[in-house]
Amino acid sequence: MADPELQLVARRIRSFPDFPIPGVLFRDISPVLKDPASFRASISLLANHLKKTHGGRIDYIAGLDSRGFLFGPSLAQELGLGCILIRKRGKLPGPTVCASYALEYGKAELEIQRDALEPGQKVVVVDDLLATGGTMCAACELLGQLRAEVLECVSLVELTSLKGREKLGAVPFFSLLQYE
């Protein structure tokens, strides 16, 4: 990890053993948000990756409820794009489309407004962390229902041992930091 910006972000990630349950090592992004230089570096690094990978082909950034909302609008602003919201069920007004995904003990649902995108528009999905991949996979499904093209999914942190990347199938995925 030679990049000083990436080192700055990595130094701000805290680990909490046995949270929220015994055996889980929680990766906390709160210190990244608290430190303006670290947060700015995380947005810059993600934006630079997307510029190199997709040039000017991205139409929108889609932020996932809820911590993807912290990164989505800032990343969109950095790229000169709009940001659309993918929310938990029941939080958006007007006609929506919905997708379900599995949780450890049950299921959850995400929604997007039916008129958020036009068919063929190109979207990058952003969240703070990729774990099992359920939320990001459901977001891609929603965007597919609107006939948008998901160019890539990105996150600040990836928990590689949970293999969430595999759930995304052919959708490219990028993370700034990877932890076992």
Salt bridges, closest charged atoms under 4 A:
ASP28 OD2 - ARG14 NH2 2.63
ASP35 OD2 - ARG12 NE 3.09
ASP65 OD2 - ARG87 NE 3.39
GLU109 OE2 - ARG89 NH1 3.12
GLU111 OE2 - ARG89 NE 3.96
ASP128 OD2 - ARG67 NE 2.88
GLU149 OE1 - LYS122 NZ 3.36
GLU152 OE2 - HIS49 NE2 2.76
GLU152 OE1 - HIS54 NE2 2.72
GLU158 OE1 - ARG165 NH2 2.80
